[in-house]
Amino acid sequence: MDNKKELEKQLSKNYMPIIYKNIKKFRKASEYELKDVAEILDMSYDYLRRIESQNDDVKTCSLKLLIKFSILYNKKIDDFLKEEN
């Protein structure tokens, strides 16, 4: 019974704010500037800035873009899902 509740909790969780926060954290750790990442990933500076913003509730990040971040920052996809404790 506890496993089912835990599974439901994990499945209903909104992971996007965690992903966005980690994208920013990994970029800062990499010492890339926003403009550099935007150029490398061929995306607009403003779109990347929105992704890293904690105040933008309308932003989106596709799986394809998340994979690009994963490659650029040399991180596993699941690293983007981890919350800081």
C-alpha positions, -999 to +999 in steps of 0.1 A: +000+000+000+028+024+008+045+017-025+013+027-044+011+060-025+047+067-031+043+060-068+012+082-070+031+110-053+061+107-077+038+105-108+018+136-098+048+157-089+056+188-111+092+182-120+095+212-143+106+238-116+133+213-104+145+209-140+146+246-146+165+252-114+190+225-123+195+238-158+206+272-143+227+255-116+246+233-141+252+263-164+267+283-135+288+254-125+300+251-161+310+287-161+291+293-194+274+326-198+237+326-209+248+341-243+273+313-248+248+285-241+222+302-264+247+303-292+260+268-287+224+254-286+212+277-314+184+292-293+175+327-284+191+343-254+156+354-242+142+319-244+171+305-224+167+333-198+130+325-195+139+288-189+162+297-161+138+322-145+119+311-114+092+337-122+081+325-156+052+300-153+046+298-191+080+285-202+085+251-216+115+228-222+113+199-246+129+166-241+151+173-271+163+205-255+169+188-221+190+162-239+211+190-254+216+205-219+226+171-207+252+167-234+265+203-230+268+201-192+279+164-192+251+154-169+227+125-169+191+132-176+181+121-141+205+147-126+180+173-138+152+157-117+171+158-084+161+182-058+187+198-035+183+188+001 
